[in-house]
C-alpha cells in the first residue's frame, strides 16, 4: 500500500501548562514521517505561555501535514480533553501524545503499519517507551505489562488484577472504541484504563510494537511518591483517580448487553478495595508501604515489593530491607483483600 493509499491518521498533542516542554514535544510531532496525517495541537486553557509557543511554532510550519490548533474555552481536565480530541479527529486511528513527551519521528508510521497488518480491526496499538527524568542524566526503557499482540479477554484482565496492559503514553486507539460508548465521564482524570476496558469489552486487538517510540518525561508532577507530605498527597490523588477509573468501567460494563453479575461484583469489589486502600494511607511510612502493596496485589515477593518501594522513593538497600519487614507484617492484609 502506497503512502497515498494509506488511511488518514490523527495525532493529537494535548498540552496544559507545559511551556517548558511544549516546543520539543511539538517539533517531534511535526517531524512525523507518515504522509496521510492530521495533527491536532490542543491546549487545555493553560495559564502560562504554552499556547503562545504553540502558535509561534505553528506559524512557521511549512511541512506536509494538516495542522489544527485548538484551545479549549475552559479547562476540561485530562479526560475531558481526550473526549475533545476524539470529537475533533477525522482519522480512523487516533494517536495520543502528551505536551511534555517526545514522539519519535517514526511513531505514527510504525503504529499504523502494525495496525494495517492486523487487518485494520478495532484495536489499541502501543509500544515500549523510554523514561527521561528531569534531574537525572540516565534514561530507562520500560515495557508494557503485556508485551504480546492479540485479543485480551475480560477474564484475563480481571485475573491480572485490572492492571493496565499497555503503557498509556504510547497508545493509539481506533476511534470506534470511543464512539461505541460515547464520551468518558469528564470528572475522571485517567483516560487509558477506561479506554483499555472499552477495547476489551469490544474484543478489540491489543497490538504491541516492540520498539521505543516515545520518550516519556517524569517530572515532579507525576504521581510517583516518596515520604513527604506532598508525596502522600500525590498517592491519595492517584488512588482517587483509580477509583474514578473503576467507576467508569462499571458504567461501561452496564452499558453492554448480557452483563454477567459475577463480573459486576468483581468490579465493585475492586472499587471497595481502592476505598480501603485510601484509608490506609497516613503519615506512617509503614502504612504507606502497606497501601502500595495492597494497591498492587500482583506483587508476590519482597524483591518485587522492593522494586515498587524504590519507585516510591526509597534507596535500593533500604527498600529491600523495608520490603522484607513489610511483606511479613502485611501478608495477612493482602490475603484478606
Secondary structure, DSSP 8 states (H G I E B T S, - for coil): --GGGS--EEEEEEESS-TTTHHHHHHHHHT---SSEEEEEEE---SSSHHHHHHHHHHT--SSSEEEEEE-SS--HHHHHHHHHHHH--SSEEEEEETT-EE-TTHHHHHHHHHHHTTS-SEEEEEEEEEEETT-S-EEEE--SS-S-EE--HHHHHHTTS--SS-GGG-EEEHHHHHTT----TT-S--HHHHHHHHHHTT-EEEEEEEEEEEEEE-TTSS---SSHHHHHHHHHHHHHHHHHHHHHHHHHHHSSS--HHHHHHHHHHHHHHHHHHHH-SS-HHHHHHHHHHHSTT--SHHHHHHHHHHTT--HHHHHHHHHHHHHHHHHHHHH-
